[in-house]
Structure formats: structure tokens, C-alpha cells
Amino acid sequence: MTLERMQLNTRIVTEADAAAASAVVHASFIELAANDWEPQAQQVFLAESSPESLAEKLKFPAYAAGT
């Protein structure tokens, strides 16, 4: 069996991607981090990363980078 190098394409996420982005965020949070969070904090995180919330935030995206 020969493995090939994976191709990776990146692009800026848009409002149209909100539902898919939310699904990825929620799935990874629930699988990897949620057990370490208080139940109320989990609910806040999930609400703030809902498709509707992300779509609103993506209307005016910001970029931050460290130096």
C-alpha cells in the first residue's frame, strides 16, 4: 500500500459556512473538551458557537496575530 501526501486547501470562512463550521466546533468541543467544563459553561460555549451566532460574527470578521 502506498500512501500519498494529503493536499490541503485553505480559504476564509464565510457566513455561508456557519452551519458547517459550527458542526465542526461543536463535535470537537464535545469530544475533546466538554468533560472538563462546567455544564453551564458548556451551554454558553455551544450557544456562542451556534450556526446563528457564527453567521452573525462572520458578517464582520476580524484578524488578530501575535508578534
C-alpha positions, 0 to 999 in steps of 0.5 A: 500500500502506498500512501500519498501526501494529503493536499490541503486547501485553505480559504476564509470562512464565510457566513455561508459556512456557519452551519458547517463550521459550527458542526465542526466546533461543536463535535470537537468541543464535545469530544475533546473538551466538554468533560472538563467544563462546567455544564453551564459553561458548556451551554454558553460555549455551544450557544456562542458557537451556534450556526446563528451566532457564527453567521452573525460574527462572520458578517464582520470578521476580524484578524488578530496575530501575535508578534 
